[in-house]
Amino acid sequence: MANNPHDLSAIFDQHVAKEFVAKDVKATMATMSADPFVNHVPTMMGGVGADGVADFYDRYFIGHWPADTTIVPVCRTVGADRVVDEMIMSFTHDIPMPTLLPGVAPTGRAVMLPVVVVMGFDADSEPPKVAFERIYWDQASLLVQVGLLDEALLPVTGVAQAHKVLDRDLPANTLLRR
């Protein structure tokens, strides 16, 4: 796939639009390879294989995001067979969110969370299809923001992480000064 003429960044965006804008499981699955996997690393939510991923999307992900969810892009790197996307996701935790907060009732709190998505593509499909997604965020930051973890008790931060990602000039090393 090193000479792939396809715009993997555009395919990434189409896939995400099917998840978050169209909110359509079947359309989302049409962007994926025959044997994909999805892993939300901090909570290990996701699926393996087309049936497992479709079930995950249907039961726990697509349509399970607050109405005020926004995504602010920070940085994107496009390689020969993958896209790595850094973003800030913001939302009010006003509905159950089994992917990010399994078993946690809505808290009504505002969340602003740095997220990194690694999306890999199947070299054997034409056009390229999504083969996998690994999604990372700091679960401690999320738990602080929804009120389930006290940042005064542990060396963790809440919304300050997102602010620091967006503004490099904010103070660093603040945990050492507490």
Rosetta silent file (secondary structure, phi, psi, omega in degrees, C-alpha in Angstrom):
SEQUENCE: MANNPHDLSAIFDQHVAKEFVAKDVKATMATMSADPFVNHVPTMMGGVGADGVADFYDRYFIGHWPADTTIVPVCRTVGADRVVDEMIMSFTHDIPMPTLLPGVAPTGRAVMLPVVVVMGFDADSEPPKVAFERIYWDQASLLVQVGLLDEALLPVTGVAQAHKVLDRDLPANTLLRR
SCORE:     score description
SCORE:     0.000 S_00000001
   1 L     0.000    2.885 -178.329    0.000    0.000    0.000 S_00000001
   2 L   -59.708  -29.358  179.147    3.032    2.277   -0.025 S_00000001
   3 L  -103.219   24.867 -177.004    2.007    3.571   -3.465 S_00000001
   4 L   -62.553  121.296 -179.830   -1.669    3.847   -2.566 S_00000001
   5 L   -82.156   -2.899 -176.433   -3.239    6.659   -4.597 S_00000001
   6 L   -81.473  150.568  178.873   -6.208    6.889   -2.231 S_00000001
   7 L   -88.043   94.317 -178.076   -6.648    9.689    0.267 S_00000001
   8 H   -62.029  -31.512  177.695   -6.661    7.788    3.568 S_00000001
   9 H   -62.054  -42.450  178.708   -7.445   11.011    5.415 S_00000001
  10 H   -67.125  -38.485  177.859  -10.670   11.395    3.415 S_00000001
  11 H   -65.462  -40.561  174.580  -11.590    7.746    4.035 S_00000001
  12 H   -55.303  -50.594 -177.950  -10.972    8.308    7.770 S_00000001
  13 H   -62.768  -38.659  177.800  -13.311   11.328    7.678 S_00000001
  14 H   -63.314  -43.100  179.251  -15.996    9.388    5.778 S_00000001
  15 H   -60.833  -48.175 -179.173  -15.873    6.593    8.344 S_00000001
  16 H   -64.215  -36.970  177.737  -16.186    9.025   11.275 S_00000001
  17 H   -63.764  -36.220  177.121  -19.061   10.847    9.524 S_00000001
  18 H   -66.277  -34.927  179.475  -20.950    7.543    9.243 S_00000001
  19 H   -72.901  -50.021 -167.423  -20.441    7.007   12.996 S_00000001
  20 H  -101.503  -26.357 -178.417  -21.199   10.491   14.328 S_00000001
  21 L   -99.816  -58.891  178.973  -23.246   12.342   11.674 S_00000001
  22 L   -70.953  -29.730 -178.076  -25.221    9.674    9.819 S_00000001
  23 L    52.524   49.475 -171.696  -25.257    7.464   12.946 S_00000001
  24 L  -124.118  110.094 -177.857  -25.691    4.487   10.644 S_00000001
  25 H   -61.645  -47.921 -177.427  -24.229    1.110   11.618 S_00000001
  26 H   -61.895  -43.205  178.758  -24.657   -0.437    8.164 S_00000001
  27 H   -66.286  -37.356  177.270  -23.045    2.566    6.425 S_00000001
  28 H   -64.445  -45.660 -179.486  -20.203    2.550    8.955 S_00000001
  29 H   -63.797  -28.441  178.352  -19.589   -1.157    8.414 S_00000001
  30 L   -66.408  -18.398  177.864  -19.481   -0.561    4.639 S_00000001
  31 L   -87.842   -2.621 -171.803  -16.306    1.489    5.229 S_00000001
  32 E  -109.637  157.722  178.588  -14.632   -1.448    7.004 S_00000001
  33 E   -69.196  175.102 -178.428  -12.764   -4.555    5.889 S_00000001
  34 E   -68.640  -24.473 -176.603  -14.242   -8.053    6.095 S_00000001
  35 E  -135.035   64.190 -175.986  -12.476   -8.798    9.397 S_00000001
  36 E   -82.480  169.469  166.331  -12.060   -5.522   11.329 S_00000001
  37 E  -141.539  151.993  177.378  -11.467   -4.864   14.988 S_00000001
  38 E  -131.172  131.307  179.094  -12.170   -1.886   17.215 S_00000001
  39 E  -137.298  112.127  170.161  -10.540   -1.391   20.620 S_00000001
  40 E   -86.852   97.192 -164.022  -11.230    1.539   22.930 S_00000001
  41 L   -55.142  -48.735 -175.956   -8.088    0.855   24.906 S_00000001
  42 L   -61.425  -31.864 -177.993   -8.858    2.382   28.357 S_00000001
  43 L  -109.466   -5.841 -177.269  -12.163    0.494   28.708 S_00000001
  44 L    57.051   29.224  174.824  -11.439   -2.413   26.325 S_00000001
  45 E   -85.940  142.698  179.032  -14.815   -1.785   24.646 S_00000001
  46 E   157.572 -149.999 -179.542  -15.062   -2.746   20.988 S_00000001
  47 E  -164.959  162.408  178.676  -15.408   -5.796   18.824 S_00000001
  48 E  -128.018  134.417 -177.648  -13.562   -8.288   16.652 S_00000001
  49 H    80.842  159.769 -175.993  -14.754   -9.430   13.233 S_00000001
  50 H   -58.010  -44.280 -179.055  -17.544   -7.870   11.209 S_00000001
  51 H   -67.059  -42.130  179.900  -20.319   -9.259   13.423 S_00000001
  52 H   -65.404  -41.129  178.849  -18.569   -8.293   16.661 S_00000001
  53 H   -68.770  -43.883  179.128  -17.827   -4.757   15.485 S_00000001
  54 H   -60.699  -42.066  178.263  -21.353   -4.272   14.099 S_00000001
  55 H   -63.197  -44.192  177.448  -22.838   -5.489   17.390 S_00000001
  56 H   -59.670  -49.569  179.879  -20.569   -3.144   19.353 S_00000001
  57 H   -57.671  -45.573 -175.873  -21.488   -0.184   17.154 S_00000001
  58 H   -68.096  -44.183 -173.542  -25.198   -0.958   17.402 S_00000001
  59 H   -86.049  -28.600 -168.458  -25.403   -1.665   21.140 S_00000001
  60 H  -130.275  -16.010 -170.037  -22.783    0.650   22.622 S_00000001
  61 H  -119.674  -65.662 -175.454  -21.332    3.266   20.268 S_00000001
  62 L   -68.956  124.907 -177.256  -23.332    4.697   17.384 S_00000001
  63 L    84.761    2.617  179.979  -26.083    6.887   18.786 S_00000001
  64 L  -109.483   40.041  178.882  -24.662    6.673   22.312 S_00000001
  65 L  -124.884  140.899  178.538  -23.087   10.133   22.322 S_00000001
  66 L   -57.134  150.688 -178.125  -24.536   13.281   23.890 S_00000001
  67 L   -60.862  -27.276 -177.279  -26.237   15.683   21.472 S_00000001
  68 L   -92.961   14.779 -179.913  -23.664   18.392   22.228 S_00000001
  69 L   -61.071  130.191  173.913  -20.627   16.236   21.325 S_00000001
  70 E  -129.281  153.161  176.986  -17.997   18.166   19.397 S_00000001
  71 E  -126.359  122.504  176.927  -14.657   17.120   17.967 S_00000001
  72 E  -109.658  116.885  178.673  -11.858   19.650   17.518 S_00000001
  73 E   -68.460  141.965  177.658   -8.967   18.378   15.390 S_00000001
  74 E  -112.886  -52.793 -176.293   -5.492   18.950   16.803 S_00000001
  75 E  -157.898  140.961  176.880   -3.082   17.014   14.580 S_00000001
  76 E  -131.379  135.127  174.752   -3.292   14.306   11.926 S_00000001
  77 E  -119.955  128.604 -179.276   -0.526   12.085   10.598 S_00000001
  78 E  -114.103  122.396  177.165   -1.149   10.026    7.471 S_00000001
  79 L  -107.633 -169.930 -177.913    1.072    7.064    6.699 S_00000001
  80 L   -65.664  -32.211 -176.257    1.088    4.474    3.950 S_00000001
  81 L  -139.132   16.968  178.501   -1.544    2.303    5.640 S_00000001
  82 E  -158.614  161.231  174.832   -2.854    4.227    8.651 S_00000001
  83 E  -125.398  133.705  174.122   -4.029    7.561    9.992 S_00000001
  84 E  -114.827  121.088 -173.606   -3.258    8.807   13.501 S_00000001
  85 E  -121.967  124.016  175.567   -5.622   11.557   14.586 S_00000001
  86 E  -103.936  132.331 -175.666   -5.283   13.662   17.734 S_00000001
  87 E  -148.753  167.432  170.052   -8.416   15.530   18.763 S_00000001
  88 E  -113.555  122.581  175.122  -10.301   17.098   21.630 S_00000001
  89 E  -103.506  132.122  178.283  -13.752   15.628   22.265 S_00000001
  90 E  -125.948  143.576  178.412  -16.173   17.706   24.305 S_00000001
  91 E  -168.510  165.537  169.964  -19.617   16.772   25.563 S_00000001
  92 E  -100.410  127.339 -178.042  -21.974   16.936   28.509 S_00000001
  93 L   -77.153   74.595 -175.886  -22.257   13.560   30.211 S_00000001
  94 L  -112.265    5.566  173.596  -26.055   13.601   30.114 S_00000001
  95 L  -139.044  160.752  173.614  -26.697   10.105   28.723 S_00000001
  96 L   -61.135  137.745 -179.303  -25.190    6.682   29.436 S_00000001
  97 L  -128.703   78.801 -172.502  -21.912    6.318   27.493 S_00000001
  98 L   -61.111  -24.392 -179.510  -20.995    2.631   27.678 S_00000001
  99 L   -72.916  -45.710 -177.712  -17.883    2.992   25.518 S_00000001
 100 L   -89.452  -36.994 -174.111  -16.173    5.652   27.631 S_00000001
 101 L  -133.291   66.934 -177.095  -17.894    5.151   30.982 S_00000001
 102 L   -60.809  129.636  177.426  -19.331    1.621   31.141 S_00000001
 103 L    78.120    4.839 -178.349  -21.822    1.231   33.966 S_00000001
 104 L  -101.187  123.833  177.255  -21.645    4.914   34.970 S_00000001
 105 L   -68.320  151.935  178.451  -24.932    6.813   35.203 S_00000001
 106 L   -55.237  137.388 -178.912  -25.043   10.258   33.561 S_00000001
 107 L  -105.784  -13.900 -177.069  -23.508   12.919   35.798 S_00000001
 108 L    76.227    5.902 -176.666  -24.534   16.040   33.876 S_00000001
 109 L   -89.615  150.243  176.153  -20.931   17.251   33.922 S_00000001
 110 E   -78.209  141.472  179.462  -19.033   18.854   31.077 S_00000001
 111 E  -129.800  139.703  174.600  -16.113   16.875   29.643 S_00000001
 112 E  -137.885  109.539 -164.569  -13.236   18.012   27.439 S_00000001
 113 E  -129.570  123.677  170.751  -10.962   15.078   26.627 S_00000001
 114 E   -67.759  134.236 -178.297   -7.849   14.634   24.482 S_00000001
 115 E  -134.603  141.773  174.069   -8.316   11.530   22.309 S_00000001
 116 E  -122.705  128.669  177.709   -5.989    9.759   19.871 S_00000001
 117 E  -113.733  128.610  171.878   -7.351    7.457   17.170 S_00000001
 118 E  -110.426  114.880 -178.881   -5.136    5.058   15.243 S_00000001
 119 E  -115.979  120.464  178.848   -6.995    3.800   12.169 S_00000001
 120 E  -103.543  152.838 -175.676   -5.378    1.141    9.991 S_00000001
 121 E  -119.236  147.666 -179.958   -6.427    0.212    6.467 S_00000001
 122 E   -77.453  118.001 -178.344   -6.610   -3.121    4.643 S_00000001
 123 L   -68.541  -19.030 -176.100   -3.941   -3.211    1.942 S_00000001
 124 L   -93.916   -3.353 -178.798   -5.893   -5.819   -0.029 S_00000001
 125 L   -99.093  149.438  179.861   -9.147   -3.879   -0.446 S_00000001
 126 L  -135.084  111.748   -1.758   -9.898   -1.491   -3.283 S_00000001
 127 L   -70.207  169.200 -179.857  -10.668    1.178   -2.304 S_00000001
 128 L   -56.396  141.451  177.619   -8.937    0.855    1.075 S_00000001
 129 E  -118.716  154.373  178.638  -11.210   -0.174    3.936 S_00000001
 130 E   -69.091  121.854  178.762  -10.792    0.372    7.658 S_00000001
 131 E   -95.337  -33.578  179.678   -9.138   -2.734    9.126 S_00000001
 132 E  -158.238  157.709  170.183   -8.838   -1.540   12.706 S_00000001
 133 E  -135.134  130.815  168.869   -9.308    1.302   15.128 S_00000001
 134 E  -120.852  125.642 -175.730   -7.502    1.728   18.424 S_00000001
 135 E  -119.310  130.359 -176.295   -8.735    4.695   20.440 S_00000001
 136 E  -122.731  142.733  168.726   -6.830    6.107   23.415 S_00000001
 137 E  -156.146  168.361  179.144   -7.640    8.661   26.111 S_00000001
 138 L   -89.356  105.460 -177.819   -6.692    9.199   29.737 S_00000001
 139 H   -63.194  -32.946  178.243   -9.421    7.475   31.745 S_00000001
 140 H   -63.020  -41.818  177.609   -8.282    9.190   34.954 S_00000001
 141 H   -60.743  -43.505  178.528   -8.871   12.605   33.357 S_00000001
 142 H   -62.498  -44.891 -179.673  -12.341   11.511   32.288 S_00000001
 143 H   -64.777  -35.869  174.489  -13.151   10.164   35.757 S_00000001
 144 H   -61.511  -46.625 -174.408  -11.975   13.437   37.344 S_00000001
 145 H   -67.411  -29.835  178.045  -14.185   15.440   35.012 S_00000001
 146 L   -93.368    5.250  173.271  -17.323   13.406   35.747 S_00000001
 147 L    85.632   16.743 -178.612  -16.676   13.568   39.496 S_00000001
 148 L  -100.428   -5.364  179.899  -15.673    9.952   40.129 S_00000001
 149 L  -141.958  132.462 -178.776  -12.010   10.564   40.953 S_00000001
 150 L   -91.991  112.519 -177.952  -10.556   13.300   43.148 S_00000001
 151 L   -67.795  -14.549  177.097   -7.518   14.822   41.466 S_00000001
 152 L   -73.502  -20.327 -176.423   -6.366   16.168   44.835 S_00000001
 153 L   -92.878  -18.170 -175.259   -5.731   12.595   46.016 S_00000001
 154 L  -136.951  159.554  177.147   -3.716   11.310   43.045 S_00000001
 155 L   -79.140   69.853  179.219   -1.238   12.686   40.499 S_00000001
 156 L  -133.811  161.675  177.160   -3.917   13.109   37.800 S_00000001
 157 L  -129.126  160.335  178.254   -5.496   16.041   36.000 S_00000001
 158 L  -103.542 -118.207 -176.377   -8.918   16.711   34.554 S_00000001
 159 L   -63.893  -19.737  178.845   -9.850   19.261   31.907 S_00000001
 160 H   -56.329  -30.320  177.493   -6.423   20.904   32.265 S_00000001
 161 H   -59.008  -49.156 -178.835   -5.080   18.172   29.947 S_00000001
 162 H   -63.752  -41.886  179.071   -7.263   19.319   27.060 S_00000001
 163 H   -61.027  -40.978 -179.469   -6.426   22.958   27.697 S_00000001
 164 H   -67.452  -36.305  176.721   -2.694   22.160   27.636 S_00000001
 165 H   -61.782  -39.927 -177.286   -3.055   20.249   24.345 S_00000001
 166 H   -81.983  -19.731 -177.122   -4.710   23.293   22.789 S_00000001
 167 L  -136.888   98.418 -176.320   -2.359   25.873   24.338 S_00000001
 168 L   -62.614  -20.542 -176.154    1.322   24.959   24.530 S_00000001
 169 L   -84.205   -5.725  175.482    2.054   28.055   26.613 S_00000001
 170 L   -65.349  153.057 -176.752    0.034   26.900   29.622 S_00000001
 171 L   -58.817  142.334  174.089    2.224   25.912   32.583 S_00000001
 172 L  -103.583  169.424  174.343    3.816   22.467   32.555 S_00000001
 173 L    61.522   27.893 -176.247    4.832   20.309   35.520 S_00000001
 174 H   -68.795  -26.883  179.057    1.902   21.515   37.619 S_00000001
 175 H   -65.408  -25.797  179.385    1.503   18.169   39.389 S_00000001
 176 H   -76.834  -16.146 -176.637    4.925   18.694   40.970 S_00000001
 177 H   -99.304    9.147 -179.040    3.825   22.001   42.492 S_00000001
 178 L   -83.372    0.000    0.000    0.845   20.704   44.448 S_00000001
